[in-house]
Amino acid sequence: MPNVFDQAGIRFIYPDNWTVNESQLDAQRCQSISLENESSIQWSVYIFPGTENLNELVEETIRAMHMEYEDHEESEPYRQMAGEFELIGSRMYFNFMDFILCITAVAIEHQGKSYLFVSEAEDREFDENEAVFSAMAFSLLSPQTTIHSN
């Protein structure tokens, strides 16, 4: 049974083997929630009130990743479907220790808010979890999604 995040008007489902490791729901610029699973795969969402420049949000994320991980391999345009929602952004690869990290930053404007989703995993694990990232984004963006909680 999936878990439900339901705080400060933000509601979405996430797998039961993931945990919320940080949330900032009262920040002035944006609200944010970060989740992580036991393999250290990370998924974060940043919710901005109103319209933001989506390209700039993605570019800010790319710059931040370049500061955190020095050994950059490549970046490429990236499109992720979350149900009927199309998220557009960038996919980046970094060498970190003996691993290749895949990090995506995708954004969408929906119902008067701007959303930035950032996912990070070892390359192989990223591909295995891409559907999970999409499902969490879809459950957040789709208010008609029925979520049953215990």
C-alpha positions as CSV (number, residue, x, y, z in Angstrom):
1,M,0.0,0.0,0.0
2,P,1.5,3.4,-0.9
3,N,2.1,6.2,1.6
4,V,0.3,9.5,1.3
5,F,2.0,12.9,1.8
6,D,-0.8,15.3,2.8
7,Q,0.4,18.6,4.3
8,A,-0.1,22.3,3.6
9,G,-2.4,21.6,0.7
10,I,0.1,19.3,-1.0
11,R,-1.1,15.7,-1.5
12,F,0.5,12.9,-3.4
13,I,1.3,9.2,-3.1
14,Y,4.7,7.6,-2.8
15,P,6.0,4.0,-2.4
16,D,6.0,2.5,1.1
17,N,9.7,1.9,0.9
18,W,10.4,5.6,0.5
19,T,10.7,8.2,3.3
20,V,10.2,12.0,3.4
21,N,13.7,13.2,4.4
22,E,13.0,16.9,4.2
23,S,10.1,19.3,3.7
24,Q,10.0,23.0,3.7
25,L,6.3,24.0,3.5
26,D,6.4,27.5,4.8
27,A,9.2,29.0,2.7
28,Q,8.5,32.3,1.0
29,R,9.8,31.6,-2.5
30,C,8.6,28.0,-2.8
31,Q,7.5,24.9,-1.0
32,S,9.6,21.8,-1.3
33,I,9.5,18.1,-0.4
34,S,12.3,15.6,-0.8
35,L,12.0,11.8,-0.6
36,E,14.5,9.0,-0.6
37,N,14.4,5.3,-0.8
38,E,16.7,2.7,0.8
39,S,19.0,2.8,-2.2
40,S,19.6,6.6,-1.8
41,I,17.5,7.4,-4.9
42,Q,16.1,10.9,-4.4
43,W,13.1,12.7,-5.7
44,S,12.2,16.3,-4.9
45,V,9.5,18.7,-5.9
46,Y,9.6,22.5,-5.6
47,I,6.3,24.3,-5.9
48,F,6.2,27.9,-6.7
49,P,3.1,30.1,-6.4
50,G,2.2,31.7,-9.7
51,T,4.1,31.6,-13.0
52,E,7.9,31.1,-13.0
53,N,10.3,30.9,-15.9
54,L,10.5,27.1,-16.2
55,N,13.6,27.2,-18.3
56,E,15.4,29.3,-15.7
57,L,14.3,26.9,-12.9
58,V,15.9,24.0,-14.8
59,E,19.0,26.1,-15.6
60,E,19.4,27.0,-11.9
61,T,19.2,23.3,-11.0
62,I,21.8,22.5,-13.6
63,R,24.2,25.1,-12.2
64,A,23.6,23.8,-8.7
65,M,24.4,20.2,-9.8
66,H,27.6,21.4,-11.5
67,M,28.7,23.0,-8.2
68,E,27.9,19.8,-6.2
69,Y,29.4,17.3,-8.7
70,E,32.5,18.4,-10.5
71,D,32.9,15.6,-12.9
72,H,30.2,16.3,-15.5
73,E,29.8,13.9,-18.4
74,E,26.9,15.3,-20.4
75,S,23.5,17.0,-20.4
76,E,20.7,16.5,-22.8
77,P,17.1,17.7,-23.2
78,Y,14.7,15.5,-21.4
79,R,11.0,14.9,-21.5
80,Q,9.1,13.0,-18.9
81,M,5.4,12.0,-19.1
82,A,3.5,11.9,-15.9
83,G,0.1,10.6,-17.1
84,E,-1.1,13.2,-19.5
85,F,1.3,15.8,-18.1
86,E,4.4,16.6,-20.1
87,L,7.4,17.7,-18.0
88,I,10.3,19.3,-19.9
89,G,13.8,19.9,-18.8
90,S,17.3,18.4,-18.8
91,R,19.0,15.0,-18.0
92,M,22.5,15.2,-16.6
93,Y,25.2,12.6,-16.0
94,F,28.0,12.9,-13.5
95,N,30.8,10.7,-12.4
96,F,30.7,10.2,-8.7
97,M,33.2,7.8,-7.1
98,D,32.7,4.6,-9.1
99,F,29.2,5.5,-10.2
100,I,27.5,7.4,-13.0
101,L,24.7,9.5,-11.5
102,C,21.7,10.4,-13.6
103,I,19.9,13.6,-12.5
104,T,16.9,15.0,-14.2
105,A,15.3,18.5,-13.6
106,V,11.9,18.9,-15.3
107,A,9.3,21.6,-14.9
108,I,5.7,22.3,-15.7
109,E,3.2,25.0,-15.0
110,H,-0.2,23.7,-13.9
111,Q,-3.3,25.4,-12.4
112,G,-1.5,28.6,-11.6
113,K,1.6,27.1,-10.0
114,S,5.0,26.2,-11.3
115,Y,6.5,22.8,-10.4
116,L,10.1,21.7,-10.6
117,F,10.8,18.0,-10.1
118,V,14.4,16.8,-9.5
119,S,15.3,13.1,-9.5
120,E,18.7,11.6,-8.7
121,A,19.9,8.0,-8.9
122,E,22.7,5.8,-10.1
123,D,22.2,5.5,-13.9
124,R,20.9,1.9,-13.9
125,E,18.6,2.5,-10.9
126,F,17.3,5.7,-12.5
127,D,15.9,3.7,-15.5
128,E,14.4,1.2,-13.1
129,N,12.6,3.9,-11.1
130,E,11.6,6.3,-13.8
131,A,8.0,5.1,-13.7
132,V,7.9,5.7,-9.9
133,F,9.1,9.3,-10.5
134,S,6.3,9.8,-13.1
135,A,3.7,8.3,-10.8
136,M,4.5,10.5,-7.9
137,A,4.5,13.6,-10.1
138,F,1.1,12.5,-11.7
139,S,-0.5,12.0,-8.3
140,L,0.6,15.5,-7.2
141,L,-0.5,17.2,-10.4
142,S,-3.8,15.3,-10.8
143,P,-6.3,16.4,-8.2
144,Q,-8.9,13.9,-9.4
145,T,-6.6,11.1,-8.4
146,T,-8.3,9.2,-5.6
147,I,-5.9,8.4,-2.7
148,H,-6.9,6.1,0.1
149,S,-5.0,6.5,3.3
150,N,-5.1,4.5,6.5
